[in-house]
Amino acid sequence: MLWCLYVPAAYKEKMKELSVLSLICSCFYPETRNKLVHEFEDMEVKPINKRASGQAFEVILKPLSPVSEVTQNLPLPPKRDISLEDIERKLEAAEDRRRCQEAQVLRALAEKRDHERDVLLKAMEENSNFSKMAEEKLQMRMEQIKENRDAHLAAKLERLQEKERHAALVRKNKELREELTP
């Protein structure tokens, strides 16, 4: 409780010190404290109540006066007299630039067309090579199948002939047996 009584007293003492400090500062700086408005050429700055977070200012822009407009206009550079030769030279230079740019575009298009043609030819060549290889593979496979079939048929024919010979031998042996056995 005693502490609460001392705080307001200390606060009052501090305020007295600040006002004394303010008085001393005003002695060193003779400017009046009321003149807080700062004026510049085209604006006026007034401080607004000081806040705990910092200071706030009001900036007022002055309207332009007719005198200031004249002083702000910069003089234009003197106009040169342009001759017909200068105009023709500039037109010719512009025409040359246009022709050069057109030639570059045409050259780029020609290169692109050549590249596309090369790619197309390469694709056609690869397709042709693939077709030839596929055809050769198919031909080899067909030949292999034919050879296998011929070999199989020859083997069957050989077996058939072997069976015929065996049957003929059996018949001959049977006839000989029948002749020998009365």
C-alpha positions in Angstrom: 0.0 0.0 0.0 2.9 2.3 0.8 4.4 1.5 -2.5 1.2 2.8 -4.3 1.7 6.2 -2.7 5.3 6.5 -3.8 4.6 5.8 -7.5 2.4 8.9 -8.2 4.9 11.0 -6.3 7.8 9.7 -8.4 5.8 10.2 -11.5 5.1 13.9 -10.6 8.8 14.4 -9.9 9.8 12.9 -13.3 7.3 15.3 -15.0 8.8 18.2 -13.3 12.3 17.2 -14.5 11.0 16.9 -18.1 9.4 20.3 -18.0 12.7 21.7 -16.7 14.6 19.9 -19.4 12.2 21.3 -22.0 12.8 24.8 -20.6 16.6 24.4 -20.8 16.3 23.1 -24.4 14.1 26.1 -25.4 16.9 28.4 -24.0 19.5 26.8 -26.3 17.2 26.7 -29.3 15.4 30.0 -29.5 13.0 28.8 -32.1 9.4 29.0 -30.9 7.9 25.6 -30.1 4.7 26.7 -31.7 6.3 26.7 -35.2 6.1 23.1 -35.9 5.1 23.5 -39.5 7.9 22.9 -42.0 7.4 24.4 -45.4 9.2 23.3 -48.6 8.8 24.5 -52.2 5.8 22.5 -53.1 4.6 21.0 -49.8 3.9 21.7 -46.1 4.6 19.2 -43.3 2.7 19.4 -40.0 3.3 17.0 -37.1 0.2 15.3 -35.7 -0.1 14.2 -32.1 2.8 12.0 -31.1 1.9 8.4 -30.8 3.5 5.7 -28.7 4.6 3.9 -31.9 6.3 7.0 -33.3 5.4 10.2 -35.0 2.7 11.1 -37.5 2.8 13.9 -40.0 0.3 15.5 -42.3 1.8 16.4 -45.7 -0.1 19.1 -47.7 0.8 19.6 -51.3 0.6 23.1 -52.5 -1.2 23.8 -55.8 1.0 24.7 -58.7 1.2 28.4 -59.4 1.3 29.8 -62.9 4.8 31.1 -62.2 6.1 27.7 -61.2 4.7 26.1 -64.4 6.8 28.3 -66.6 9.9 27.6 -64.6 9.3 23.8 -64.8 9.0 23.6 -68.5 12.4 22.7 -70.0 13.4 24.4 -73.2 13.1 22.2 -76.2 16.2 21.4 -78.1 16.5 23.6 -81.2 14.9 22.0 -84.3 17.3 20.9 -87.0 16.5 21.6 -90.5 16.1 18.2 -92.1 17.1 18.1 -95.8 15.6 15.9 -98.5 18.9 14.0 -98.7 18.7 13.2 -95.0 15.2 11.9 -95.4 16.1 9.8 -98.4 19.2 8.5 -96.6 17.1 7.5 -93.6 14.4 5.9 -95.8 17.1 4.0 -97.7 18.7 2.8 -94.4 15.2 1.7 -93.2 14.6 -0.2 -96.5 18.0 -1.9 -96.2 17.2 -3.0 -92.6 13.8 -4.3 -93.8 15.5 -6.2 -96.7 18.1 -7.6 -94.3 15.5 -8.7 -91.8 13.4 -10.3 -94.6 16.4 -12.1 -95.9 17.2 -13.4 -92.4 13.6 -14.7 -92.1 13.7 -16.3 -95.5 17.1 -17.9 -94.7 15.7 -19.3 -91.4 12.6 -20.6 -93.2 14.8 -22.3 -95.8 17.0 -23.9 -93.1 13.9 -25.1 -91.3 12.5 -26.5 -94.5 15.8 -28.3 -95.3 15.9 -29.7 -91.8 12.3 -31.0 -92.1 13.2 -32.6 -95.5 16.3 -34.2 -94.0 14.3 -35.6 -91.1 11.6 -36.9 -93.5 14.2 -38.5 -95.8 15.9 -40.1 -92.8 12.6 -41.4 -91.5 11.7 -42.8 -95.0 15.2 -44.5 -95.2 14.8 -46.0 -91.8 11.3 -47.2 -92.7 12.6 -48.7 -96.0 15.5 -50.4 -94.2 13.1 -51.8 -91.6 10.8 -53.1 -94.4 13.7 -54.7 -96.3 15.0 -56.4 -93.1 11.5 -57.6 -92.2 11.0 -59.0 -95.7 14.4 -60.7 -95.6 13.6 -62.2 -92.2 10.2 -63.4 -93.6 11.9 -64.9 -96.7 14.5 -66.7 -94.6 11.8 -68.0 -92.3 9.7 -69.2 -95.3 12.8 -71.0 -96.7 13.5 -72.6 -93.3 9.8 -73.7 -93.1 10.0 -75.2 -96.6 13.3 -77.0 -95.9 11.8 -78.4 -92.7 8.7 -79.5 -94.5 10.7 -81.1 -97.3 12.9 -82.9 -94.8 9.8 -84.1 -92.9 8.2 -85.4 -96.0 11.4 -87.1 -97.1 11.7 -88.8 -93.7 8.0 -90.0 -93.9 8.6 -91.3 -97.5 11.7 -93.1 -96.3 9.8 -94.7 -93.5 7.0 -95.6 -95.9 9.5 -97.2 -98.3 11.2 -99.0 -95.4 7.8 -100.4 -94.3 7.1 -101.5 -98.0 10.5 -103.3 -98.1 9.8 -104.9 -94.8 6.3 -105.9 -95.9 7.7 -107.4 -99.2 10.4 -109.3 -97.2 7.7 -110.6 -94.8 5.5 -111.7 -97.8 8.5 -113.4 -99.5 9.4 -115.2 -96.2 5.8 -116.3 -95.9 5.6 -117.7 -99.4 8.9 -119.6 -98.8 7.5 -121.0 -95.7 4.3 -122.1 -97.4 6.3 -123.8 -100.1 8.5 -125.6 -97.7 5.7 -126.7 -95.4 3.5 -129.3 -97.2 
